[in-house]
Amino acid sequence: PVFHYEEGFGLLRKMGLKQRGYPNRGRSSALLAQSGDVGRLDSPKLHFHVSQRICMLFPVPLPHGHMAFPFPGNKNPTRVSDSTLPQRPAPGMWLSTEIEAPSRLASREGSMMSMGQGNRYAHTALSRRRRHQRGRVNMQDYAAEIVELVKAKNPAEPEFHQAVTEVVESTALVIERHPEYRQAKIMERMVEPERVIMFRVPWVDDQGEIQVNRGYRIQMNSAIGPYKGGLRFHSSVNLGILKFLAFEQVFKNALTTLPMGGGKGGSDFDPKGKSDNEVMRFCQSFMCELYRHIGPDTDVPAGDIGVGGREIGYLFGMYRRLRNEFSGVLTGKGLNWGGSLVRPEATGYGCIYFASEMLSTRGETIEGKTCLVSGSGNVAQYAIEKILDLGGKPVSASDSNGFIYDEDGIDTAKLHYLMELKNERRARINEYLEKYPSAVYTPFDPMAASSPQWDIKADCAFPCATQNEINGSDAKNLLKNGVYVVTEGANMPSTVGAVNTFLDSGILYAPGKAANAGGVATSGLEMSQNSMRISWPREEVDARLHHIMKSIHEACIYASSAYGTPGNYVNGANIAGFIKVANAMMDQGLV
């Protein structure tokens, strides 16, 4: 059965059917039967392409979920066997289809075939599939437009581009179902910071020389609460890195269930090798500008790389002097002056709690697992401590110069020595071998295609150092060595190639915005304690942290399943965080 595209409507009219609308529009023309038993059709017309001739099918809905397809001059019921759906043809274009006898058809007057609900080619399934395919293409175009817009507005900021690309690709699944987000330009507004603050920071070193650094604060999104995010002091800090961190912070904070917006700040000042007095003078100068833009109900910074308890103390002291008030404007404070128990441990503990939740989906625990850990700062130290608490065996740690591998495992005594090296002596990690010579130290080669710290036999990996420390080659090495759990303690420590490798392999992979949210969650708990002027015991804070990490895991699982990618923690984290912030932005109008 073959007929011309334009002639099809004339055939339908001969069969007692009316055509409304023009056949070549984007939405389908509705076909109405003159008899009352055929309802309106509001779905794309279905075109089935197989070989070199053509047949246009005009589905007509019948009562009780049946579908009828008219064929010219064909008195025998037939059905389509090909499922390929090509693009809509132009008027006068010919298509073709294969026809085969159906296994179960209800007869219908004239040259119609009818199909039951169980048929593979029922109208609802076909129209849904066609709409889905067209919507998916549109969403891909939309996602590409957002990424290109960000790149054009923010050139030479690859980390920010990377973070935006990941989130936009994940949330396209949401926007496809909720076009109101696209209409309100929610994503376009999310990628644009609400406020970017940049300022000079002059200070005097111990030799009496004036030094000048640059300070930043990115206030990204405050739809669900005051800006919340750390301060990073490191020579690598620039606007692009802080935008990426602030953007990630928005979704991370949303996942915690606490009312916190997203922000990030810092400076290109590096405290390594500086005396306490130099660090104090810098922090005081930094706060002389920052204090104008923060507050307990506006923006609450915390620590990050290069900003620990010492730096938070100097910053808070200057803020208190400038504002003449004692408030919870910073988190990570000392216990004697408003800090929270478990706050130093929170990011590392939370990372391991999240890994435990992932393993529980396979009926496993951390106990007995060999674990690779990168970094030797706050996050790495307490990740190692919690691995030990749960019966695992951590075997590595690193700093910016190189890494140590201790095949016997880093036990509690070795961890205490590592903490002394990094927190008190502020030494390099190679000095670990002075007390434990059985360990192996390997310096990093920045020109190498892969890092040897990820080419070690293990079960779990916890990157807790910095962004993009695991590339595609490293990811393949991890899989080759038996690693099947990767939980990110740092912010975006895996490149796009590494993330794709992990997802394609089907291992348990948790992105940083979900797995390292324990730190900011406990900062939120510190804010609550400050507001109430109370201090919770250690057990209560730890229990609340554990509950929050469990809730984040459940949110990721639910969101990934609800949007068709079960087990994908990247999509789950991005979608769950996006929906919460997007709904708040919709409720609050165009601001």
C-alpha positions in Angstrom: 0.0 0.0 0.0 1.6 3.2 -1.2 0.2 6.7 -1.5 1.4 10.3 -1.7 1.7 12.5 1.4 -0.7 15.2 0.3 -3.2 12.7 -1.2 -3.5 10.9 2.1 -5.9 13.5 3.5 -8.2 13.2 0.5 -8.3 9.4 1.1 -9.3 10.0 4.7 -12.1 12.3 3.7 -13.3 9.6 1.4 -13.3 7.3 4.4 -15.5 9.6 6.4 -12.8 11.4 8.3 -12.2 15.1 8.6 -8.8 16.8 8.7 -8.2 19.9 10.8 -5.1 22.0 10.5 -2.3 21.9 8.0 -0.4 18.6 7.6 3.1 20.1 7.5 2.9 22.0 10.9 5.2 21.0 13.8 2.2 19.7 15.8 0.0 17.1 14.2 -3.2 17.8 12.4 -6.2 16.5 14.4 -8.3 13.9 12.6 -11.9 13.6 13.5 -14.3 10.9 12.4 -17.8 12.0 11.6 -19.1 9.1 13.8 -19.0 9.7 17.5 -16.8 6.7 18.4 -13.5 8.2 17.2 -11.9 10.8 19.4 -9.5 13.7 18.7 -5.9 12.9 18.0 -3.3 15.4 19.3 -0.1 13.7 18.6 2.5 13.7 15.8 1.6 11.8 12.7 3.6 8.6 12.5 6.0 8.0 9.7 7.7 4.6 9.3 10.7 4.3 7.0 12.1 1.0 5.8 13.1 0.9 2.2 12.4 2.9 -0.9 8.7 3.4 -1.2 6.3 5.2 1.0 3.3 4.8 3.1 2.0 7.5 5.4 0.1 6.3 8.5 -2.6 8.5 10.0 -3.5 6.9 13.4 -7.1 7.3 14.5 -8.0 6.6 18.1 -10.9 4.2 18.7 -12.8 3.4 21.9 -11.2 1.4 24.7 -7.7 2.4 23.8 -7.6 0.9 20.3 -5.9 2.5 17.3 -6.9 2.4 13.7 -4.6 3.0 10.7 -6.3 3.6 7.3 -4.6 2.1 4.2 -5.8 2.8 0.6 -7.5 -0.1 -1.1 -6.4 -2.6 1.5 -9.2 -4.7 2.8 -7.0 -7.0 4.9 -6.0 -5.8 8.4 -2.2 -5.3 8.6 0.2 -3.8 11.0 3.5 -2.0 10.8 6.6 -4.0 11.7 9.3 -1.3 11.5 9.9 1.0 14.5 12.2 3.6 13.0 10.8 7.1 13.2 12.4 9.5 10.7 11.9 13.2 10.5 8.6 14.6 9.2 8.8 14.7 5.3 8.1 17.8 3.3 5.0 17.8 1.2 5.3 15.6 -1.9 8.1 13.5 -0.3 7.8 9.7 -0.4 8.5 7.3 2.4 8.2 3.6 2.6 7.1 0.9 5.1 7.1 -2.8 5.5 3.8 -4.4 6.3 3.2 -7.8 7.9 0.2 -9.7 9.1 -0.7 -9.0 12.7 -1.0 -11.7 15.3 -4.0 -10.0 17.0 -6.2 -7.4 15.3 -9.8 -6.3 15.7 -11.7 -5.8 12.4 -12.9 -2.4 11.5 -15.0 -1.1 8.6 -13.3 -0.1 5.4 -9.6 -0.3 5.0 -8.7 0.2 8.7 -6.6 -1.9 11.1 -7.1 -1.6 14.8 -4.7 -2.4 17.6 -5.3 -3.2 21.3 -3.6 -1.5 24.2 -1.0 -4.2 24.5 0.3 -3.7 21.0 3.8 -2.5 20.7 2.8 0.3 18.4 -0.2 1.7 20.4 -0.8 5.3 19.8 0.2 6.5 23.3 3.6 4.7 23.2 4.4 5.9 19.7 3.4 9.5 20.3 5.3 9.5 23.6 8.4 8.2 22.0 8.2 10.7 19.2 7.7 13.6 21.6 10.5 12.2 23.7 12.9 12.0 20.8 12.1 15.5 19.6 12.3 16.8 23.2 15.6 15.1 23.8 17.1 16.8 20.6 15.7 20.2 21.8 17.1 19.7 25.3 20.5 18.8 23.8 20.4 22.0 21.8 19.3 24.0 24.9 22.1 22.5 27.0 24.6 23.4 24.3 23.3 26.9 24.1 23.7 27.4 27.9 27.3 26.1 27.9 28.2 28.3 24.9 26.7 31.3 26.6 28.7 30.6 29.7 31.9 30.2 27.7 31.3 33.4 25.8 30.6 35.4 29.0 33.4 33.8 31.0 36.4 33.1 28.8 39.5 31.4 30.1 37.6 29.8 33.0 37.7 26.1 32.2 36.9 24.8 35.7 33.7 26.9 35.7 32.8 25.7 32.2 33.3 22.1 33.3 31.1 22.5 36.3 28.3 24.1 34.4 28.4 21.5 31.6 28.0 18.7 34.0 25.0 20.3 35.8 23.3 21.5 32.6 23.6 18.0 31.0 22.1 16.4 34.1 19.3 18.9 34.6 18.2 18.8 30.9 16.3 15.7 32.0 14.3 17.9 34.5 13.7 20.8 32.1 12.4 18.4 29.5 9.6 17.5 31.9 9.2 21.0 33.4 9.3 23.5 30.6 8.3 26.2 33.0 11.9 26.2 34.3 13.1 26.9 30.7 10.5 29.6 30.2 11.6 31.3 33.5 15.3 31.0 32.4 16.2 29.4 35.7 19.4 27.8 34.4 20.5 31.1 32.7 20.0 32.8 36.0 21.8 30.1 38.1 25.0 30.3 36.0 25.2 34.0 36.6 26.4 35.0 40.1 24.2 37.3 42.0 27.3 39.3 43.0 31.0 39.2 42.3 33.3 41.1 44.7 37.0 41.6 43.9 39.4 43.8 45.9 43.1 44.4 46.6 44.6 43.1 49.8 47.8 45.1 50.8 49.9 43.8 53.7 53.4 44.0 55.1 55.7 40.9 55.4 58.3 40.3 58.1 61.0 42.1 56.1 58.9 45.3 56.1 58.1 44.9 52.4 54.6 45.8 51.1 52.8 42.9 49.4 49.6 43.1 47.4 47.3 40.2 46.8 43.8 40.0 45.3 40.7 39.0 47.3 37.4 37.6 46.0 33.9 36.7 47.2 31.5 35.1 44.8 27.9 35.3 46.0 26.3 32.9 43.7 22.7 32.2 44.8 20.7 33.0 47.9 17.3 31.6 46.9 17.2 29.1 49.9 19.3 30.9 52.5 22.3 33.2 53.2 25.4 32.6 51.0 27.5 29.8 52.5 30.9 28.6 51.3 34.5 28.5 52.2 37.5 30.9 51.7 40.5 29.5 49.8 44.0 30.9 50.2 46.2 29.5 47.5 48.4 30.7 44.7 46.1 29.0 42.1 43.0 31.0 43.1 41.4 33.0 40.4 37.9 34.1 39.4 37.2 31.0 37.3 38.1 28.6 40.1 36.0 30.5 42.6 33.0 30.6 40.2 33.2 26.9 39.8 33.4 26.3 43.5 30.5 28.7 44.2 28.3 27.1 41.5 29.0 23.6 42.9 28.3 25.0 46.4 24.7 26.0 45.4 23.7 22.4 44.7 25.8 20.9 47.5 24.1 23.2 50.1 20.7 22.4 48.7 21.3 18.7 49.2 22.0 19.1 52.9 18.3 20.0 53.6 19.5 23.1 55.5 18.6 26.7 54.4 21.9 27.8 52.9 22.6 29.5 49.6 25.9 29.1 47.7 29.1 31.2 47.7 32.8 31.0 47.7 35.8 33.3 48.2 39.5 33.6 48.8 42.7 35.0 47.6 45.9 34.2 45.6 47.8 34.5 48.9 49.5 31.3 49.9 50.0 30.8 53.6 52.7 28.1 53.1 56.0 29.3 54.3 54.6 32.4 55.9 55.0 33.2 59.6 52.0 33.4 61.9 52.4 37.2 62.0 52.4 37.5 58.2 49.3 35.3 58.0 47.7 37.5 60.7 48.5 40.7 58.9 47.1 39.4 55.6 43.9 38.0 57.2 43.3 41.3 59.0 43.7 43.3 55.7 41.5 40.8 53.9 38.7 41.2 56.4 39.0 45.0 56.3 37.2 44.8 52.9 35.3 41.5 53.2 33.4 42.6 56.4 31.2 45.0 54.3 29.7 42.1 52.4 29.1 39.3 55.0 27.0 38.8 58.1 25.2 35.9 59.9 22.0 36.5 57.8 23.8 37.5 54.6 26.9 35.5 53.9 28.7 33.1 56.2 32.2 32.1 55.0 34.1 29.1 56.3 37.5 27.5 55.7 38.9 25.7 52.7 42.3 25.0 51.3 44.8 27.2 53.1 42.3 28.4 55.6 42.2 26.4 58.8 41.6 27.2 62.5 44.4 29.7 62.6 43.2 31.8 59.7 39.5 31.7 60.8 40.6 33.0 64.2 42.5 36.0 62.7 39.6 36.7 60.3 37.0 36.5 63.1 39.0 38.7 65.4 39.2 41.5 62.9 35.5 41.2 62.0 34.5 41.5 65.6 36.7 44.6 66.0 35.3 46.3 62.9 31.7 45.6 63.6 31.8 45.6 67.4 29.6 42.5 67.5 30.1 38.8 68.3 28.0 36.8 65.9 28.2 33.6 63.9 29.6 35.3 60.8 32.2 32.5 60.2 32.1 28.8 60.8 35.0 26.6 61.7 35.6 28.7 64.8 37.4 27.4 67.8 35.4 25.5 70.4 36.1 28.2 73.0 34.5 31.0 71.0 31.5 29.6 69.2 32.8 26.6 67.2 31.0 23.2 66.9 32.3 19.8 67.8 32.9 17.6 64.8 33.2 20.5 62.4 36.9 19.8 61.6 36.1 16.2 61.0 32.9 16.7 59.2 33.9 16.7 55.5 36.1 13.6 55.9 33.6 11.8 58.1 30.8 12.6 55.8 32.7 11.3 52.7 33.1 7.9 54.4 29.5 7.9 55.6 28.4 8.4 52.0 30.6 5.6 50.7 29.2 3.3 53.4 25.7 4.1 52.2 26.7 3.3 48.6 28.3 0.0 49.6 25.1 -0.9 51.6 23.2 -0.9 48.3 25.3 -4.0 47.5 25.2 -5.5 51.0 28.8 -4.5 51.8 30.7 -2.3 54.3 34.0 -0.5 54.5 35.4 -3.2 56.7 38.4 -5.0 55.2 38.6 -2.7 52.2 41.9 -1.3 51.0 41.5 2.5 50.5 43.5 5.0 48.6 43.3 8.6 49.9 44.8 11.7 48.3 45.6 14.9 50.2 46.8 15.3 53.7 44.8 18.2 55.0 41.7 18.4 57.0 39.5 16.3 54.7 42.0 13.5 54.1 43.1 13.2 57.7 39.6 12.7 59.0 38.6 10.5 56.1 41.5 8.2 57.1 40.3 8.3 60.7 36.8 7.3 59.8 38.1 4.5 57.5 40.0 3.1 60.5 36.9 3.4 62.7 34.9 1.4 60.3 37.6 -1.3 59.8 39.1 -0.3 56.5 42.8 0.0 55.6 44.0 3.4 54.3 47.3 3.1 52.5 48.1 6.4 51.0 48.2 10.2 51.5 49.7 13.1 49.5 50.5 16.8 49.3 51.2 19.1 46.3 54.8 17.6 46.0 54.2 13.9 46.1 52.5 11.0 47.8 53.3 8.2 50.3 52.2 4.6 49.9 52.3 2.6 53.1 51.5 -1.0 52.2 51.1 -2.0 55.8 48.4 0.6 56.2 48.2 3.9 58.0 47.1 3.0 61.5 46.1 5.3 64.3 49.6 6.0 65.5 50.8 6.8 61.9 47.8 9.1 61.4 48.6 11.0 64.6 52.1 11.5 63.3 50.8 12.7 59.9 48.5 15.2 61.7 51.5 16.5 63.6 53.5 16.9 60.4 50.8 18.8 58.6 49.0 20.7 61.4 51.7 21.7 63.8 55.1 21.5 62.0 53.5 22.4 58.6 56.1 20.1 57.0 56.0 18.2 53.6 54.6 14.7 53.5 58.0 13.1 52.5 59.0 13.6 56.1 56.6 10.8 57.0 59.4 8.4 56.0 61.7 9.7 58.7 59.6 7.8 61.3 58.1 5.1 59.0 60.8 4.2 56.5 58.9 1.2 55.2 56.6 3.5 53.3 57.4 4.7 49.8 57.4 8.3 48.7 56.9 9.2 45.1 57.2 12.8 43.9 54.7 14.1 41.3 55.7 14.7 37.7 53.4 17.5 36.4 54.2 16.5 32.9 53.2 12.8 33.3 50.1 11.5 31.5 48.8 9.9 34.7 49.6 9.9 38.4 51.1 6.8 40.1 49.1 7.4 43.2 46.0 6.0 41.4 47.9 3.0 39.9 47.8 0.9 43.1 45.8 -2.2 43.9 42.8 -1.2 46.1 39.1 -1.5 46.6 38.1 2.2 47.3 39.5 5.6 46.3 38.9 8.8 48.1 40.3 11.9 46.2 40.5 14.5 48.9 43.1 17.0 47.5 42.0 19.4 44.8 40.1 19.7 41.5 40.9 17.6 38.5 43.5 15.4 40.2 42.1 12.3 38.5 42.2 12.3 34.7 40.9 9.7 32.2 44.1 7.6 32.4 44.0 7.6 36.2 40.4 6.4 36.1 41.3 3.5 33.9 44.2 2.6 36.2 41.9 2.6 39.2 39.5 0.2 37.5 42.4 -1.9 36.3 43.6 -2.2 39.9 40.2 -3.4 41.2 38.8 -0.1 42.6 35.0 -0.2 42.4 34.1 2.6 44.9 35.2 6.2 44.2 33.9 8.9 46.6 35.0 12.5 46.1 36.1 14.3 49.3 37.5 17.2 47.2 35.5 19.5 44.9 35.4 18.2 41.4 38.6 16.1 41.7 37.8 14.1 38.5 38.0 15.4 35.0 35.2 14.9 32.5 37.0 12.0 31.0 37.4 10.3 34.4 33.8 10.8 35.3 32.6 9.3 32.1 34.9 6.3 32.6 33.5 5.7 36.1 29.9 6.0 34.9 30.4 3.8 31.9 32.0 1.1 34.1 29.1 0.9 36.5 31.1 1.3 39.7 29.9 3.1 42.7 30.9 6.7 42.0 29.9 9.7 44.1 30.5 13.3 43.0 31.9 15.8 45.5 28.8 17.9 45.7 27.1 14.9 47.4 29.9 13.1 49.1 31.7 16.1 50.6 28.6 17.9 51.7 29.3 16.9 55.3 31.5 19.9 55.9 29.0 22.5 55.0 26.2 20.6 56.6 28.1 20.8 60.0 28.8 24.4 59.3 25.0 24.8 59.0 24.7 23.0 62.4 27.3 25.4 63.8 25.2 28.4 62.5 22.2 26.9 64.3 24.1 26.5 67.6 25.3 30.1 67.3 21.8 31.4 66.7 20.5 29.5 69.7 23.5 30.3 71.9 24.0 26.6 72.8 26.6 23.9 72.1 25.5 20.4 71.2 27.5 17.4 72.5 29.8 15.6 70.1 27.5 12.5 69.8 24.5 14.7 68.8 26.4 16.6 66.1 27.9 13.3 64.7 24.5 11.7 64.7 23.0 14.7 62.8 25.9 14.6 60.3 25.4 10.9 59.7 21.6 11.4 59.2 22.2 14.3 56.7 24.6 12.2 54.7 22.1 9.3 54.7 19.4 11.8 53.5 21.6 13.1 50.7 22.3 9.5 49.5 18.5 8.8 49.5 17.8 12.0 47.6 20.4 11.1 45.0 19.0 7.6 44.6 15.4 8.9 44.3 16.2 11.7 41.8 18.3 9.5 39.6 15.6 6.8 39.4 12.8 9.3 39.0 14.5 10.8 35.9 15.5 7.5 34.2 19.1 7.1 35.3 19.0 4.8 38.3 22.3 4.4 40.2 23.8 7.5 38.5 24.8 9.6 41.6 26.0 12.5 39.3 22.6 13.0 37.8 20.9 12.3 41.2 22.9 15.0 43.0 22.6 17.6 40.3 18.8 17.0 39.8 17.9 16.9 43.5 19.9 20.1 44.2 18.6 21.9 41.1 14.9 21.2 41.8 15.1 22.6 45.3 16.8 25.8 44.2 14.7 26.2 41.0 11.5 25.9 42.9 12.6 28.5 45.4 13.6 30.8 42.5 10.2 30.3 40.9 8.3 31.1 44.1 10.3 34.3 44.6 9.8 35.8 41.2 12.2 37.5 38.8 14.9 38.8 41.2 
